Amino acid sequence: MPKQSPKPSKEEPKASSYAIVEASGKQLWVEANRYYDFNRLEADVGEIVTIENVLLINEGKGATLGKPYIKGARVELKVLEHRRGPKIIVYKMRPKKKTRRKNGHRQELTRAMVQSISIGAKATKSKKASDSD
């Protein structure tokens, strides 16, 4: 008896909105209602930070691509905490010279929650952010 494959569902996968932003010297893929670690931001805990270097926004139906940035687009972040990354060991050794140096480094980070992704007046807010307003 041949195996039957499960019937494919007629529902299309739910497309979530996301943005690609340039922050902390990196390009990050961010989604609303998620938290991310950035290099240390000059902001207090609980403060709202706005990133205007938005490279791409996808709202489910289509993507908007900037050249290099999208005019009027911004991503709002709420600073959750300042923390430090994992310890990295830096070991330098010169062979045949009896020279060794061992250093450690922990990167200063800021954990922030994405509140909203918007182009001009349109905004994609997280459910928690809209409930608290």
N, C-alpha and C positions, 0 to 999 in steps of 0.2 A: 504494500500500500504506500503510495507516494506521500511525502510530507507536504502539508499545506502551509504556505506562508501566511502570516497574519495579513488581514486586509488593510491596505493603507487608509489612514484616516483622511477624511475630506477637509479637515481643518488645516489651515495654513499655519505655520509656526508664528507665534506672536512676535512681531518685530518691536524691539525696544529702542528707544531713542538713546543716542550716545553722541559724544563729541570727542574730537582729538584736539588737545590743547598743548601749548608750549609753556612749560613752567619748570623752574629749577634746572634749566639747561637740558631738559628732556622733553620728548613728546609723549604725552600720556593719553590713553583711551579712558575716558571717564563716563560714568552713567549716573543718573540721578539716584539719590538715596543709597549711595555706597561711599565708603571712606577710602582715602588714599594717603600714602606717605609722601610728602614733599620734602626737599631740603628745607632747613629751618627758615620759616617765614617770619618777618618782623610784624607780628600781630599777637594780641593777647588771646587767652583762652576764652571762647564764646563769641569772639568777634567775627564779623562777616567780611570775607575777602573776595574781591572780584578779579577774575582773570579775563582779560580782553584779547589775549593772543590765541584766538580760536582758529584752527586750521580747517576743520571739517565738522559739520553737524549733520547727523542722520536722524530724521524724525519718523522713521518707519516707512513713509511713502516715497521718500527720495532724499538724496544727499545734497548738501550745499557745500561747495568747495571754494575756499578762498584763494586769493592770489597775492601774497601768501596768506593773509588773514581775512576773515569775513568781517566786513564793516558792520558795526552795530551789534555784533554777537558778543555774548559774555557768559561766563560760568561763575556762579556764586558759590562760595565755599564757607562753611562754618568751622572754625578751628576747634577741634575737640581736645587736643593735648599736645604738649611738646615732649618728645621722647628721644631716645638714642637708639641707633641701629645696633646690629650685632657686632661683636668685637672682631676685628680683622688683624691678623698677625703679619707684620712686615719683617722679614728676616733677610738681612743682607750679609753676604759672606764673600770674601776674596780668597780664592783657593791658594794654598801654599804660602799664605802670608800671616796666618793666625789672627785674622781680623774678622770679627763677627759682631753684628749689631742686630738686636731684636727690639722692635717697637710694636706697640698696639695702637689701634685707632678705632674709635666709635663715632660714626657720623651723627651729627645733630639733625633730627627730623621733626617735622610737624605733621600730625595726623589731622586730616580735615575731611568733613562730610560734604558731599556735593548736594547743595540745596536746590539749585535750578540751572537749567540750560536754556538760553533764550537768544532769539534773533530779533532785534528791534523790540516790538511790543509783545510778540509771542513768547510764551515761557512754558517749559516743561518742568513742573515742580514735583517734588516727592510727595507722597501721601502724608507722611508725618509732618512735613513743613506746612502743608496746606491746612492740616488739622489744628496745628498750634496757633495759626494766625487768627 
